[in-house]
C-alpha cells in the first residue's frame, strides 16, 4: 500500500509539473518564434517649443511580467496570457526609450538628448515607469494595444521634480491576428512617445529656475 501511495503521489506531481510547463511554454521558445520589431516614427508637433537645454533619459522601469520579450494579451480583466509563437525583438522598455529619443532628436527642438550615463551635462532628466504594455480585450471583440507610462521630469541641479504625468493610450487592432496586434502597438507607441516628447519639452521650458542654494 505505501508503494502504491508513493507511486500515485509521484504521478500527480508529474502531471502538475507537465501542466505548469505547458502554461509557461504558452509563449513558445523565443528562438523559434516570429520576432516583431515595431518601428514607430513620431512627427514633431508644430506646438513643441525649441529649447536650449540638454536632457538625459533614465532606463524606464517596469515589472518583470510587463517588460518581457513575450507579447502579453489580457483576454479578461483578471487573466494575462502570451501569444504563442510570437515575441518582441526588443524589450518594451527599450522600444519606449528608443521612440522618445528618436522623436526628440528628429524634431530638432532640443540642444542634446542622450541615455543616462553617456556623459552629457544634462539640465533635466526624464524618469519613466511602464505600467502597462499589453493587448487588452477589455470586453470587446478585438484587443487594443494598451500602453501606460508614468513620467517625471527632474531638474538635475537639485533633483527636484518639475513635472509629473501619466500617459495612457489604447489603440484598437484591426484583427485578432498577431501581426495586426503588433501594428496596433506601433501606432500606440507612436502616440504615447509623441505625447511624452512634447510634454517633456513644454514642461522643461516652463519650469521655474532652480532656487539658489544657501551657504
C-alpha positions in Angstrom: 0.0 0.0 0.0 2.7 2.5 0.8 4.4 1.8 -2.5 1.1 2.3 -4.4 0.5 5.6 -2.5 4.0 6.8 -3.3 3.5 5.9 -7.0 0.2 7.8 -7.1 1.8 10.8 -5.5 4.6 10.7 -8.0 2.1 10.6 -10.9 0.2 13.5 -9.5 3.4 15.5 -9.1 4.5 14.8 -12.7 1.1 15.7 -14.0 1.2 19.0 -12.2 4.7 19.7 -13.4 3.8 19.0 -17.0 0.7 21.2 -16.7 2.9 24.0 -15.3 5.4 23.7 -18.1 2.7 23.8 -20.7 1.3 27.0 -19.2 4.8 28.6 -19.0 5.6 27.5 -22.5 2.5 29.1 -24.0 4.6 31.9 -25.5 6.9 29.4 -27.2 10.6 29.4 -27.4 11.8 32.9 -28.5 14.4 31.4 -30.8 11.7 29.6 -32.6 9.1 32.4 -32.5 8.4 35.1 -35.1 10.1 38.2 -33.8 8.3 41.5 -34.2 10.1 44.9 -34.1 7.7 47.9 -34.2 9.4 50.9 -35.8 7.2 54.0 -34.9 8.2 57.4 -36.3 6.9 60.4 -34.4 6.4 63.6 -36.4 7.1 66.8 -34.4 4.1 68.8 -33.4 4.3 72.5 -34.5 3.4 73.5 -30.9 6.6 71.9 -29.5 8.9 74.6 -28.3 12.6 74.8 -29.3 14.7 74.6 -26.1 18.4 75.3 -25.4 18.8 72.8 -22.6 20.0 69.2 -22.5 18.1 66.1 -21.5 19.1 62.6 -20.2 16.8 59.6 -20.1 16.9 57.0 -17.4 16.2 53.5 -18.5 12.4 53.0 -18.0 11.5 50.8 -15.1 8.8 48.1 -15.3 7.6 45.0 -13.6 9.1 41.8 -14.9 5.8 40.5 -16.3 5.4 43.7 -18.3 9.0 44.2 -19.6 9.4 40.8 -21.3 10.0 39.6 -24.8 6.7 37.7 -24.8 3.7 39.7 -26.2 1.2 39.9 -23.4 -2.5 39.7 -24.0 -5.3 40.2 -21.5 -8.4 38.2 -22.6 -10.3 39.1 -19.4 -9.6 41.7 -16.7 -8.0 39.2 -14.3 -6.2 37.0 -16.8 -2.9 37.6 -18.6 -1.6 35.2 -21.3 1.0 35.5 -24.1 0.8 35.0 -27.8 2.1 31.6 -28.9 4.9 31.6 -31.4 5.5 35.3 -31.3 7.9 37.6 -29.4 9.3 41.1 -29.3 12.7 41.7 -30.9 13.4 44.2 -28.1 12.1 44.7 -24.6 9.1 47.1 -24.4 11.2 49.4 -22.1 13.8 49.6 -24.9 11.2 50.3 -27.5 9.8 53.2 -25.5 13.2 54.7 -24.8 14.3 54.4 -28.4 11.0 56.0 -29.6 11.3 59.1 -27.4 15.0 59.6 -28.1 14.4 59.4 -31.8 11.3 61.7 -31.6 13.2 64.4 -29.8 16.4 64.1 -32.0 14.4 64.1 -35.2 12.3 67.1 -34.0 15.4 69.4 -33.9 13.8 71.2 -30.9 16.4 70.2 -28.3 20.0 71.0 -27.9 21.1 67.5 -26.9 19.5 64.3 -25.6 21.1 61.0 -24.6 20.7 58.0 -22.4 21.8 58.4 -18.8 25.4 57.6 -18.3 26.6 58.7 -21.7 28.4 61.7 -20.2 26.4 64.7 -21.4 25.8 67.5 -18.9 22.1 67.3 -18.7 19.9 70.0 -17.3 16.9 67.7 -16.9 16.4 64.0 -16.5 13.3 62.1 -17.7 12.3 59.2 -15.5 9.6 56.7 -16.6 7.8 53.7 -15.2 6.0 51.4 -17.6 2.7 50.2 -16.0 1.1 48.5 -19.0 2.2 47.2 -22.3 -0.4 44.6 -23.4 -3.1 43.7 -25.8 -6.3 44.2 -23.8 -9.7 42.9 -24.9 -11.5 44.9 -22.2 -14.8 43.2 -23.1 -14.5 43.9 -26.8 -14.4 41.6 -29.8 -10.9 42.8 -30.7 -8.0 43.7 -28.5 -6.4 47.2 -28.1 -2.7 47.7 -27.8 -2.6 49.4 -24.3 0.4 51.3 -23.1 0.5 53.3 -19.8 3.5 55.2 -18.7 4.1 57.3 -15.6 6.7 60.1 -16.3 8.6 62.6 -14.2 10.9 65.4 -15.3 13.6 66.2 -12.8 16.0 69.2 -12.7 19.4 67.6 -12.3 20.9 70.5 -10.3 18.7 69.9 -7.3 16.9 66.7 -8.3 13.5 68.5 -7.9 10.5 67.2 -9.8 9.3 70.0 -12.2 6.5 67.9 -13.8 4.8 64.6 -13.5 2.1 63.0 -15.7 0.6 59.6 -16.6 0.2 58.8 -20.3 -2.1 56.1 -21.5 -3.3 55.1 -24.9 -5.3 52.1 -26.2 -5.1 51.6 -29.9 -7.6 49.1 -31.4 -6.3 46.3 -33.5 -7.9 45.7 -36.9 -7.9 41.9 -36.3 -7.1 39.2 -33.8 -4.0 38.1 -35.8 -0.7 38.8 -34.1 0.6 40.9 -37.0 -2.4 43.2 -36.7 -2.0 43.5 -32.9 1.7 44.4 -33.4 0.7 47.1 -35.9 -1.6 48.5 -33.2 1.3 48.5 -30.8 3.3 50.5 -33.2 0.6 53.2 -33.5 0.1 53.2 -29.8 3.8 53.6 -29.1 3.9 56.4 -31.7 1.1 58.2 -29.9 2.5 57.8 -26.4 6.0 58.5 -27.4 5.0 61.7 -29.2 2.9 62.9 -26.2 5.8 62.3 -23.8 8.3 64.0 -26.1 6.1 67.1 -26.4 5.2 67.2 -22.7 8.9 67.0 -21.8 9.9 70.0 -24.0 6.9 72.1 -22.8 7.4 71.2 -19.1 11.1 71.8 -19.1 10.7 75.1 -20.9 8.1 76.3 -18.5 9.9 75.2 -15.3 10.9 78.0 -12.9 14.6 78.4 -12.3 16.2 76.4 -9.5 16.3 78.1 -6.1 19.7 79.4 -5.2 21.4 77.2 -2.6 22.2 78.9 0.7 25.8 78.5 2.1 
